[in-house]
Structures are given as C-alpha cells and as structure tokens.
Amino acid sequence: MADSVSKDTGQAKPRKVKYRKAKASWNPAMQTIPVSGIRRLVNMASTMKDVIHLSIGQPDLPTPKHVIDAYVDALNAGQTGYTMDAGLPELLVALRDYYGKRYNRKLTRDNILITSGATEAMYLAISATSAPGRQFLVTDPSFLLYAPLIRMNGGEVKYIPTRAENDHQLDPDEVIRAMGSRTFALILNNPNNPTGAVYPRSTVETILEECAYRGIQVYADEVYDHLLFDDDDFASVLSCSMDLDNIMCISSFSKTYSMAGLRVGWVISSQAAIKSLRRYHMFTTSVANTPAQFAGVAALTGDQQCVKDMVDIYRERRDKVVDLVDQTPYLSGYKPGGAFFSFPSLPPHVDGSDLALRMLKETGVCVVPGDAFGESCTNAIRISFSTSCERLDEAFDRIIPWMAKQQY
C-alpha cells in the first residue's frame, strides 16, 4: 500500500504501523517447574560479602589426582570425539565389573547406559515413561528434580512423607498402603537428599518385593551410594531385587569421586529398558563427555583409598554438625547416615523459608529452606556439610546466638 501524501508539502508521509507484541510460546508444561528455592538464596548470597555457604550440594574435596591425570591424558591423546551412544566401551566394562563384584550380580555391557550425569539419567527414565493417568510415588522431602519432570509429562505425583521424629526413615508399610491401581512407579532416593537418611536392607527389600508383585517400576537414585558413615552394607536395588525387569538404578561419579562438573552418570537396568533409553538418549545429549568417561575408567579401576579418605572426612563433618545442631536453640536434629546433608526441624509453626532468608541477610550464613524439597517440611532447613569443620564452626558461631534471639 502506498504512503499517504501530505496536502501541505505534497510529499509522502511515512505510515504509522502498529506491531503486536510477540510473546514466547512456551510449552504449558513449563508451568510445572518451580523457581528453585536453592537457586533463589544462592543468587541473593552472590550479591553479598562474607557469606558462608551451607547450601550447595556438591563436594568441596579435590578430585583424585589419578582421575585428573586420566582426563588430561585423554585430551592429549586426542580423545575428543564422540563415543558409542551407549558409552565408552572401556567404561561400560569397568562399570559392569565394579557393580557386578560389589553387589554380586551378573551384569553385561548391555545393562548399562552412560549419560551426562545422573540428572540426564533420571530425565530419560522419567520423561520416557511419565504420562497422563500414571501415578508416581515420591518421598517428601525429596530431591527437587523428580516431581516437576513427572508433571511436565502429564504424570501425577503422590507424596509419601517421612518424618523428623523417625529420622526421616521410610516406612515400607506406608509405601505399600500408598500403592493403588494407578501407581506406575516409585522414586527411591537412597541415601536421601535432603535428609541424609540411609534406608536399611529390610525396608528396601520389602518395598521392592511388593513393587515386583504389582508390576510397579522403581527408579533408584543412588548417587550418594558410597557416602555411608555407619554401615558399609548398602542396600542397593541391585542387590535387593530378584531381577532388573522393573528396576532402573541411577548413579554417577559426581559425589563419590568429586567429579560433579565432569558430568558422567549411568543407568543400570534390563537390556530391553537400556535399548529403549539408548534411542531416546541419542536425541538428548547424544553421548557423555568423552575425556570424562576415560577419567571414570580410572576412578573405578584405580586405588579406592581416595574414596575411603573422603568418607572419613565427611563423617567427621557429620558428627560436627550433629553436635552443633544440638547446641542451637529451636533446632531439632538427628544423625544422618549418608550423603552430606542434615535436615533439622524448627518448631512446627516456623516458616523455614522466611527463617533462611532472614538468616542469610542478618548472619551471612546460607542454608536451604525445607519447602524447596517438598510440601510437608516447611519448618525445616537443609544444611550441607560439604565444607571444612573450621567453616562449620564459624557458621554456627553466627547461627547459635542469632537463633537464641528469635522469639519462637
């Protein structure tokens, strides 16, 4: 269309065009992803000075030297291309042998898929199976990844609360009572994040037996499976299940070998399940980091004293936190058996989110509110003891007098 002509000048006037404001066409499922309570506080802490972090769930201990050397050697050898979609063959063999020996279970390479960390492994497992009408049982509190993934894909979340007075142990009878005709899967995080609870063999075996009988899938997040402080007999689903037909066992190198940023995890399951997940994996990350997979081989086949040393350090810190929480007014704690988290309770009417925010602003200590992990633990906070004993002492030198001033 031609521009209009001015009567005064005889020249064309530019047209005024109104443009509609474009909006991003997000998938409505994005609404199921909450704003992370962890990230909100950490972002605020990043703008402050002299903050002591008891918030982040990653190891602070150095990656073992032989693991770093293997990574560098792989780079220098030109190992920077793609591996097979299932993973580096040498790593598949190392995982097969390591877990086969640890849990006395016969595995093959076809039982394993290497992923970009345990996060991708859990993403594949949940998003490939969650659908409308399918109900997933999830402990409350639990790691914040599970429920949004289930809901994004149309599934329903049914929470099973664990309680501070029972040290956040999972009651197998309560789990079984929660099962119904629409129950499709159970998410089992052991040792648990955020509580640090380690479930005994009797609990895991009872739950797995019922799930097998009912045909319920079990997705076991076992990323903290080596960080055990009181009992070396870890009840992995790999040692407690009769077969792998309804089991997906998920773990990574992130916590055990302090390799969080190298992003290598895995799924161990039936050969049929792995075959299906491999197809999906090809359209997500395709393959995990190649040099990091060589580092993983070194981690599994090298001297394991480094893991024992790390566990000893975390155990000392666990004991320190238990003692410090006991000294803190209005905090009620227990003795976590694994991971590197404590999840003490506040008085029932206290909002942990409000307390964590004020504690950060007024003391410079950053913890995570309980409501970041579920609906039944709003009066709790998560304390990460992935920091030195000296730093823990310094943090509680601020927390204890501050808590004593509160009027609860």
N, C-alpha and C positions, 0 to 999 in steps of 0.2 A: 504494500500500500504506500502511495506517495506521501511525502511530508506535506502538511498544510502550508499555505502561503500567507505571509503577513500582508495585511491591507496597507500598512504604513510604508513598509520598505520594499515590498514586492519580492522579498526573499523567503526561502523556505524556512519554516520553523522546525526545530528538532522535535520529534514525537516524544511524549512522556509515556513510558511503558511501565506498568506495574507488574513486578515479578512476584510470584508466590514464594514464600519461604519454604525451602526444601527441608524436610525432616528425615533423619536417618531411619530407614525401615528395618529396625531391629526385629529379630525373631521374638515373638511374645514370651517365649520360654526364658529369655534373658531376665525376665522379672523374678524368676525363682532364685537368682543369685544375689545373696545379701551382701551388703557392704561389710567387709571383713573387720571384726572388732579388733583383731590383731593389727591389721594394717592401719586402722584409724589412729590408734595410740602410738604406733611406731612412727607414723608420719608426723604426728604432733611432736614427738620426742626429738625428731630430727631437726626441729627449729629451735631447740633448747640447748643450753650448755650444761655440762657436768651431769649428764643423765647416766644412771646405772641401769642397764637392761637386764631384767629377769623375764624377758618376754619372748625372745626368738627361739624357735625350736630347731636349732641346728648346732652341730658340735663346734666347740671352740678349740679343741685339741688339734694339733697338726696332723696332716695326712702322713702316714708312714713313708719313710724315705724310699723303700724299695718299690712302693706303689708309684710315687712321683717319678722315680728313675725309669720305670717301665713305660710311663706315659711319654716322657721325653724321648726315650729310645724309639718308641713307635713313631713319633713325629720325625725324628732324624732318619728313620728307615723309610720314610715316605708313605706311611700307613695313614693316609688322609682321604682315601676314597670310601665308597660305600662298602659295607659288608653284605653278607646274605641277609635277606629280610628277617629271618628268624634270629639272626645274631651271628657274631663271630664264632666260627666252629670251635676254636680253642676255648672260648668262654663257655659255650654250651657243654662241652666235655667237662670242664672244670666244675661247673655247677652241678652237673649230673653226678660226678664222683663225690663232690663235697657233701651234697644233701643226701645222696644215697648212703654214704657212710654215717653221717650224723644221725639220721633217722631210720637207718636200717630198712630202707625202701628201695626197691628196684626201679630206677628211672632210666629213660632213654633221652637222647637229644630232642626227640620229637615231643617230649613232655614239657619243653621249655621254650619260652619266647622272651627275647631280650628287648627291653623298652627304654624309652628316655625317662628313666627314673620310675619309682613306684607310682607317681602321680599319673603318668600315662597308662601304666598297667591297670590301675583302678578305673581310670577313664574308659579304657577299652572294655573292661569287664562289665561295668555298669551301663554305659551308653549302648552297648551292643545287645543288652538284654532287658533294660527297663522299658516298659510300655504301659499304656492305659490298662487298668484292671489288674496290674501286677503290684503286689504289696511287698515292700522290703522292711524287714525288722532291723532297726538301728539302735544301738545303745545310746542312752542320754545320761551324761555328756558323751560326745564323740568328736573325732576329727571333723573339721568343718567342710571337708570335700564331699562327703558321701551324699547327704540329703539333697543339696542343690543338683547334683548330677542325676539322681533318681528322678527328681521332679522335672528337670529340664526335658526329660524324655518321656514324660507322661505317667511315670510310676507314682505310687503312693508310699509315703514313709509312715511307719508305725514305730514309735519310740518305746524302748524298754528302759525305764530309769534305773540307774544304780545309785546307791545311797551312801552318804558320807559315814553314817553310823555303822555301815558294813564294809568300810574301807573301799567302797565302790566296787566290790566284787559282784560278779554277775550270778544271779540266782537261776540255775538251769530250769527249775520248776516254773519260774515266772516266764522264762523264754518259751517254754513248751506251751504254757497256757495262752501265750500271745499268738500262737500259730493258728491259722484258720484256713478256710478253703481258698482264699485269695493270696495266701502267703507264697511268694515266689522265691525269695532269697533272704538270707541273713548276712549282715556285715559284721564280721568278728575282728576287732582290732585288739591284738594281744602281743606284747604288753600295750597297755592302752595310753593313748594321747587324748585327753589331757591329764588323766588321773594317775598314771604310772602303775595302775593295778595289773598284776600278772595272774591270769586265771589258772587254777590248778588242773591237773590232768582229769580228775573226776568230773569237773564242770565241762571241760571241752569234749570229753568222750560222750557224756550224756547228751549234750546238745547235738553232736554230730550223728549219733545213733538215731535220734529222733528225726533229724533232717533227712538222713538217708532213707528212713522208713517212709517219710511223707513225700520224698522227691523234691525237697527244698534245696536250692543252691546255697552254697556257703562261699562267700568271698572273704578270705582271711588276710588282713593287713598285718604282716609280721615284720615291719621294718625295724622294730626295736628288739628283734629276737635274740640278740647277743648281749644286750644291756640288761643283764639279770644280776641282782645283788644278793639274793638269799637262797636261791635254789637253781642248780645247774640243769635240772631235769625239766627243760622247757617243753610244754605240751603243744607242740606244733600240730596243725591239722595234718601234716604229712606223716606224723607218727601215730595220730589218733584215729584216722579214718581207715576203713577197710579197703577202699579203692578211691580213685580220683574222679569218678564219673560226675559227681556233683560238687567238686571242690576246685576252687582257684586259690592258690597260695601266692601271695604277692609280697615281694621284699625288694631291697636294693642295697647298694654299697654305702649309701649316704651317711647313715648313723654309725654302722659298725666300724668302718674304716675312715670316717671323717672325709667322705668324698661327695658331699652334698652338691657342689657345683659342677661335678663331672657328669651327672645325670645318666646313670646306668641303673636300671632296675630290671625286674623279670616277673613273669607269671609261670607258675608250675601247675599243670592241670592234665587232664586226659589228652591223648593225642588228637581226638576229634575236636575238643574245645580249642586247642592250640592251633589246629589247622584253620578253624574259622577266624580266630583272633588275628592270625597272620594276614589274612586278606584285608581285614579292617586296618591293621597296623600299617599296611602299605599306603593307605590313604590318610594317615595322620602324620607321623613323623618319618615314615619310611624305614629308617634304621636309627639306632642309637649312635652316639658319638664313638667313632672308630678307635682313636687312640685311648679313650677312656675304657673301652672294652678290653684292650690289652692291659691296662692298669688293673682292671678287675681280675684278669687271669693271675697277675702277680699277687694280688691281695689274697685270693683263695689258695694258691699253691705255695705261698711264702710262709715264713715263720709267723705263727699266730700269737706270739708273745705280746705283740703290739696291742692286740685286742684285749688281752688279759690286763695289760697295764692301764689301758683306757678305762676298763670296767672298775678297776681298783680306785682310780681317781674319782669316777662318778659316784662310787659307793661312799667314799669319804665325804663328798659333797652332799649326797643324800642324807647321810647321818647329821651333817652340819645343819641342813635346812630343817630337818625334823626337830632338832633341838631349838633352833631359832624361832620356828613357828610356835613351839610350846611356850616360849617366853613372851610371845606377842599378844597383847590384850585383844580380845574379841576374835581371835583366830583359833579355829579348832582343826587340828591336823591328824594325820595318821602316817604310817610308814609305807611309802610306795615301794613296790618290789622291783620295778624296772623302768626303762626309758630314762629321761632326766627331767621329770616334772613332778611337782607337788601341787595338790588341788585343795587347799584348805578352805573350810567353810567359815562364813561370817554369821552373825545372828540372823535368824530366819527373815526378819523384816528389812534387812540391809540390802540395798541395791549395789551389787558388786561393780556394775558399770560406772555408777556415779563415784563410788569409792576409788576405783582405779584411776579415773580421770583426775579427781582431786589429789590423790596421792602423787601422781606424776607432776601436777602443777606445783604442789606445795613441798614435796620432798625430792623430786628429781629421780624417783625410782619408778621404772616402767614395768608393770605386770599386765596380765591379760584378764579381762572380766570373764566370769563363767558363762555369761549368756552368749559368748562367741561360739560356744560348743554345744548348746542345747537349750531346751525350754524349761528344764526342771532344776537348773543350777544357777539361778540369777544371783544367789547370795554366796557366790564362791569366786575365787581368783586362781588363775594358774600362775605358778612360779616356776620358771625354768632355772635349773641349777647347772646349766651349761656355761658356767663361768667359775672363776677361781674361788677358793674358800675365803681368801682375803677380800675379794669383791663382795661375796655374800655377807661377810661380817660388816663391811662398810654400808651395804644396802640396809641391813637390819638395824644398824646404828641410827639410821634415819627413820625407818619404819616404826620401830618399837615406841619411841617417845611420841611420835605423831599419832599412832593408834591410841596411845594412852590418853590423849587429849580429846578423843572423839566421845560423843555422848550417846552411847547406844544402850 
